[in-house]
Amino acid sequence: MIIRLLLAAFISVLSGVCYLSGLRRLMSALLIGFGVLAALFFGMVFSFPAGSERISFSVNASGAAWPFFLLAVILIGLIVVLFFFKQKPIETEQFGSRHLKFLGGGLLLYLFSLFFPVFLWFPSDEMHLINEGQTAEIMVLLGVVLYLVGSCAALYLLYRSTKGATQQHPDLMKRFVPALFSVFHLDKIPSLVAYLLIYSSEPPFVFPKIAALALTAYIPVSLFLMAICSPNTNDQDNDVI
């Protein structure tokens, strides 16, 4: 257990150091690649027979696997765009307190969008008895929609914070914000949400397509990671690939 914690801490620090050193494009591709692996994993889970005793990570509910595989293809396409298509330069702003407010607000909203829908995803036992079938599905879907909307709004605030720069450090917040984002593994929250929806529910309350919808949060996360790789209007992109 201690070794696992040390490895997780080492990976977190390493990803942050890579972003701080300017390897934005490479690290962004790796983080998006983790989303590809997560989508392929969940796609494989629903490709196996439900309740199989030979597979330790199988689920006791059948579902379509194609939404997860489709998401994996989309994320691979975004990685290709990141490496092989030139991005438009963006304008930077003089670093000030508002960029810190954007950063703080984005982080708080990102966490809020994760914890608030939990009340809809995992109701109490009394609510389980009342809300069955279609009603439970609507509650889970509503929670996922709230999660997606909140995540997109939070990522927009974080993107606004990355525009802060100084003359000495024209990419100051472009390095600091994604470093903070990756150190705390905020990029992996979509896979966490999908995992909770699939493995933390009773079989009648597992909705694979809604879990796949939750996993599509990797798309706005990927777009955010791609946006921070854009060069500044007055600078050349010096990221090492």
Sequence and secondary structure as in RCSB ss.txt:
>XXXX:A:sequence
MIIRLLLAAFISVLSGVCYLSGLRRLMSALLIGFGVLAALFFGMVFSFPAGSERISFSVNASGAAWPFFLLAVIL
IGLIVVLFFFKQKPIETEQFGSRHLKFLGGGLLLYLFSLFFPVFLWFPSDEMHLINEGQTAEIMVLLGVVLYLVG
SCAALYLLYRSTKGATQQHPDLMKRFVPALFSVFHLDKIPSLVAYLLIYSSEPPFVFPKIAALALTAYIPVSLFL
MAICSPNTNDQDNDVI
>XXXX:A:secstr
 HHHHHHHHHHHHHHHHHHHTT HHHHHHHHHHHHHHHHHHHHHHTTS TT TT TT  SS   SHHHHHHHHHH
HHHHHHHHHS    B  EE  HHHHHHHHHHHHHHHHHHHTTHHHHS  HHHHHHS THHHHHHHHHHHHHHHHH
HHHHHHHHHHHTTEE SS TTHHHHHHHHHHHHTTGGGHHHHHHHHHHHSS GGG  HHHHHHHHTTHHHHHHHH
HHTTS BTTS      
